[in-house]
Amino acid sequence: EYEEELAAATAAVEEATGPATEAEAPVAEAQAAVDGAQAAVDEKKALEGDDADPEGLAEAEKALEGAQATLAEAQKTLDEAQKTLTEAEAAKDAVLQYPSRAFVANVVREDRIKFFGIPRCGSYCAAAVKYDSALHAEGIGEPVPEEPAEEAPEAPEEGAEPAEEPAPPARAPKNQPVIVPVERVLCVHAMGQAKDLAEDKQLLVEAWAKKLGEAHARADAKRWAASAM
């Protein structure tokens, strides 16, 4: 399944690359036309006295406006094509680059399985554990922008009960986290039992891998916040 998703995402990137590349040439041509039209306008404006050419200047300015409109249209087309390409690339990056679950029915018959000791018959299942974390050497990012100071509350009128003082704001990290993706593997085996892990057990391993990733993300976020105060 992941191979089909990756192939589709790769095809979408290739399909979006062509229009983005083709849209660059019209922008360059339109920019050259604008530069030429601007030079013509400047040349007409520099004429003085008997050499002045109001009609020629008006035509040059009209040509400049047309060139600028063409450039804007070409730039719009390029921006849209680049946006489509960027979205396609992001979608491809989001596709899991390997199967979310791998299963080997009999480990002694699989050459890719390596043993440290005496091999035993049984099955093996591995599930991807993915989560985001800021617990790394470059995890402390830019300072958090300061919020505008709140206006001081108005003084209570005479005879009125004093307003309760607001609770002090909770401490928060002074810097922004730098999030990076983390990839781990949850492995389960039934070696020594000489039987396969049933499909429902494999799905359970995959579900626990997802829960483990969510738990790691929460724990890492708390640890990062405590270290970044």
C-alpha positions as CSV (number, residue, x, y, z in Angstrom):
1,E,0.0,0.0,0.0
2,Y,2.8,2.5,0.9
3,E,4.5,1.8,-2.4
4,E,1.3,2.8,-4.3
5,E,1.0,6.0,-2.3
6,L,4.7,6.8,-2.8
7,A,4.4,6.1,-6.5
8,A,1.3,8.3,-6.8
9,A,3.0,11.1,-4.8
10,T,6.1,10.9,-7.0
11,A,4.1,11.0,-10.2
12,A,2.3,14.1,-8.8
13,V,5.6,15.8,-8.2
14,E,6.8,15.0,-11.7
15,E,3.6,16.3,-13.2
16,A,3.8,19.5,-11.3
17,T,7.5,20.0,-12.1
18,G,6.9,20.6,-15.9
19,P,4.5,23.5,-15.6
20,A,6.7,25.1,-12.9
21,T,9.7,24.9,-15.1
22,E,7.9,26.0,-18.3
23,A,6.4,29.1,-16.4
24,E,9.9,30.5,-15.7
25,A,10.7,31.4,-19.3
26,P,7.6,33.7,-19.9
27,V,8.4,35.6,-16.7
28,A,12.0,36.2,-17.9
29,E,10.7,37.3,-21.3
30,A,8.1,39.6,-19.7
31,Q,10.7,41.1,-17.4
32,A,12.9,41.9,-20.3
33,A,10.0,43.5,-22.1
34,V,9.3,45.6,-19.0
35,D,12.9,46.7,-18.8
36,G,12.9,47.7,-22.5
37,A,9.7,49.6,-22.1
38,Q,10.9,51.4,-19.1
39,A,14.1,52.4,-20.9
40,A,12.0,53.8,-23.8
41,V,9.9,55.8,-21.3
42,D,13.0,57.2,-19.6
43,E,14.4,58.1,-23.0
44,K,11.3,60.0,-24.0
45,K,11.2,61.8,-20.6
46,A,14.8,62.9,-21.1
47,L,13.8,64.8,-24.3
48,E,13.4,68.6,-23.7
49,G,12.4,71.7,-25.7
50,D,11.9,71.1,-29.4
51,D,13.0,67.4,-29.0
52,A,10.1,66.7,-26.6
53,D,7.7,64.0,-27.9
54,P,4.5,64.0,-25.8
55,E,2.8,61.6,-28.1
56,G,5.8,59.2,-28.2
57,L,6.0,59.4,-24.4
58,A,2.3,58.5,-24.0
59,E,2.8,55.5,-26.4
60,A,5.9,54.4,-24.5
61,E,4.0,54.6,-21.1
62,K,1.1,52.7,-22.6
63,A,3.5,50.0,-23.8
64,L,5.1,49.9,-20.4
65,E,1.7,49.4,-18.8
66,G,1.0,46.5,-21.2
67,A,4.4,44.9,-20.5
68,Q,3.8,45.2,-16.7
69,A,0.4,43.6,-17.0
70,T,1.9,40.7,-19.0
71,L,4.6,40.3,-16.4
72,A,2.1,40.2,-13.6
73,E,0.1,37.6,-15.4
74,A,3.2,35.5,-16.1
75,Q,4.3,35.8,-12.5
76,K,0.9,34.8,-11.3
77,T,1.0,31.7,-13.5
78,L,4.5,30.9,-12.1
79,D,3.5,31.4,-8.5
80,E,0.5,29.1,-9.0
81,A,2.7,26.4,-10.6
82,Q,5.3,26.7,-7.9
83,K,2.6,26.4,-5.2
84,T,1.3,23.3,-6.8
85,L,4.8,21.8,-7.0
86,T,5.5,22.7,-3.3
87,E,2.2,21.1,-2.2
88,A,3.0,18.0,-4.2
89,E,6.5,17.8,-2.7
90,A,5.1,18.2,0.8
91,A,2.5,15.4,0.1
92,K,5.3,13.2,-1.1
93,D,7.4,13.9,2.0
94,A,4.4,13.0,4.2
95,V,4.1,9.6,2.6
96,L,5.7,6.9,4.8
97,Q,8.9,5.8,2.9
98,Y,8.6,2.2,4.1
99,P,5.7,-0.1,5.1
100,S,4.0,0.8,8.4
101,R,4.3,-2.9,9.3
102,A,6.6,-5.7,8.3
103,F,5.9,-9.4,9.0
104,V,8.0,-12.5,8.6
105,A,6.0,-15.8,9.0
106,N,9.0,-18.0,9.7
107,V,12.3,-16.4,10.7
108,V,14.4,-19.4,10.0
109,R,13.4,-19.3,6.3
110,E,14.1,-15.6,5.9
111,D,17.7,-14.7,4.9
112,R,17.3,-11.1,6.1
113,I,16.8,-12.2,9.7
114,K,20.0,-12.4,11.7
115,F,20.4,-14.4,14.8
116,F,22.6,-14.0,17.8
117,G,22.5,-17.5,19.2
118,I,20.5,-20.6,18.3
119,P,17.6,-19.8,15.8
120,R,14.1,-20.8,16.8
121,C,11.1,-21.2,14.6
122,G,8.4,-18.6,14.9
123,S,7.2,-15.3,13.4
124,Y,8.4,-11.7,13.6
125,C,6.5,-8.4,13.3
126,A,7.9,-4.9,13.3
127,A,5.8,-1.7,13.2
128,A,7.0,1.9,12.6
129,V,6.9,4.3,15.5
130,K,6.8,7.9,14.3
131,Y,6.5,11.2,16.2
132,D,7.8,14.7,16.4
133,S,10.2,15.9,19.1
134,A,12.3,18.9,20.0
135,L,14.7,16.9,22.3
136,H,17.9,17.3,20.3
137,A,21.0,19.4,20.3
138,E,19.3,22.2,18.1
139,G,15.9,22.0,19.8
140,I,16.0,25.5,21.3
141,G,14.8,27.9,18.6
142,E,14.1,31.6,18.2
143,P,12.8,33.6,21.2
144,V,9.0,33.7,21.6
145,P,7.7,37.1,20.4
146,E,6.7,39.3,23.3
147,E,3.0,39.9,23.6
148,P,1.9,43.6,24.0
149,A,1.5,44.6,27.6
150,E,-2.1,44.6,28.9
151,E,-3.6,47.9,30.0
152,A,-3.7,48.5,33.7
153,P,-7.2,48.1,35.2
154,E,-9.1,51.2,36.2
155,A,-9.2,52.1,39.8
156,P,-12.3,51.0,41.6
157,E,-14.8,53.7,42.5
158,E,-15.1,54.8,46.2
159,G,-17.1,52.3,48.2
160,A,-16.8,49.6,45.6
161,E,-15.3,46.3,46.6
162,P,-11.7,46.0,45.4
163,A,-11.4,43.7,42.4
164,E,-9.6,40.4,42.9
165,E,-6.0,40.4,41.7
166,P,-5.6,38.3,38.6
167,A,-3.6,35.1,39.0
168,P,0.0,35.3,37.9
169,P,0.5,34.0,34.4
170,A,1.8,30.4,34.1
171,R,5.5,30.0,33.3
172,A,6.1,29.4,29.6
173,P,9.2,28.6,27.6
174,K,11.1,31.7,26.4
175,N,12.1,30.1,23.1
176,Q,10.2,28.3,20.3
177,P,10.8,24.5,19.8
178,V,12.6,23.2,16.7
179,I,10.6,20.1,15.8
180,V,12.2,17.2,14.0
181,P,10.7,13.9,13.0
182,V,11.7,10.8,15.0
183,E,11.4,7.3,13.6
184,R,11.7,4.2,15.7
185,V,10.6,0.5,15.4
186,L,8.5,-1.6,17.7
187,C,9.4,-5.3,17.3
188,V,7.5,-8.3,18.5
189,H,8.3,-12.0,17.9
190,A,6.8,-15.4,18.5
191,M,10.0,-17.4,18.2
192,G,10.0,-20.6,20.1
193,Q,6.3,-21.0,19.7
194,A,6.5,-22.3,16.1
195,K,3.4,-20.4,15.0
196,D,2.5,-17.2,13.2
197,L,1.3,-14.0,14.7
198,A,-2.3,-13.8,13.6
199,E,-3.5,-10.8,11.5
200,D,-5.4,-9.4,14.5
201,K,-2.2,-9.6,16.6
202,Q,-0.2,-7.8,13.9
203,L,-2.8,-5.0,13.8
204,L,-2.5,-4.8,17.6
205,V,1.2,-4.3,17.3
206,E,0.6,-1.6,14.7
207,A,-1.9,0.1,17.0
208,W,0.5,0.0,20.0
209,A,3.2,1.5,17.8
210,K,0.9,4.4,17.1
211,K,0.1,4.8,20.8
212,L,3.8,4.6,21.6
213,G,4.6,7.4,19.2
214,E,1.9,9.6,20.7
215,A,3.1,8.9,24.2
216,H,6.7,9.7,23.2
217,A,5.6,13.0,21.6
218,R,3.8,14.0,24.8
219,A,6.6,13.0,27.1
220,D,9.3,14.7,24.9
221,A,7.2,17.9,24.8
222,K,6.9,18.0,28.6
223,R,10.7,17.4,29.0
224,W,11.5,20.1,26.4
225,A,9.2,22.6,28.1
226,A,10.8,21.9,31.5
227,S,14.3,22.3,30.1
228,A,13.5,25.5,28.1
229,M,12.1,27.5,30.9
